[in-house]
Amino acid sequence: MTRAKIELGDVTPHNIKQLKKLNTVVFPVSYNERFYKDVLEVGELAKLAYYNDIVVGAVCCRIDNAETARRLYIMTLGCLSPYRRLGIGSMMVQHVLSYVEKDGNYDNIYLHVQVNNIGAIEFYKKFGFEIHETRKHYYKRIEPADAYVLQKTLRTTSAPTAAPLTNGIGNHHSDK
């Protein structure tokens, strides 16, 4: 039996439609064209996950430069249900962690998770993320509407961490 090939690839104008389709299947919210336009401009912060050359997951991040901290926001990280628990989500998180470590200039990484998504919460805790706060009514058209902000602190800042900057495009689910 041959071993499955799992790898990450760039998001490009040629495969952005695959990312759009994946997101509509994996996430209960939809993302606007601005989200996808921004994703094309973040380079290493957006990756498609391939399982034997088939797109099965993706991670999309952005940099938030708050007054008191430089933060990386995981906007989306998800994997198609049949491909969960194969290490694909872990590979995507490791990519993000390697990126911030190589850069060396981030205070923390954060994301939003629906409060009832226990699988995602446990998944991120394995990588050192902790529940930082609860955002009431974060989601507009899904229930429950509340989200946890999960955060992995990379270095402490002299001032308290700023509230997350959100522009309505950040949502998050994980491969459990």
Buried (B, 14 or more C-beta within 10 A) or exposed (E): EEEEEBEBEEBEEEBBEBBBEBBEEBBEBEBEEEBBEBBBEBEBBBBBBBBEEEBBBBBBBBBBEBEEBBBBBBBBBBBBEEBBBBBBBBBBBEBBBEBBEEEEEBBBBBBBBBBEBEBBBEBBEEBEBEBBBEBEEBBEEEEEBBBBBBBBBBEEBEEEBBEBEBEEBBBBBBBB
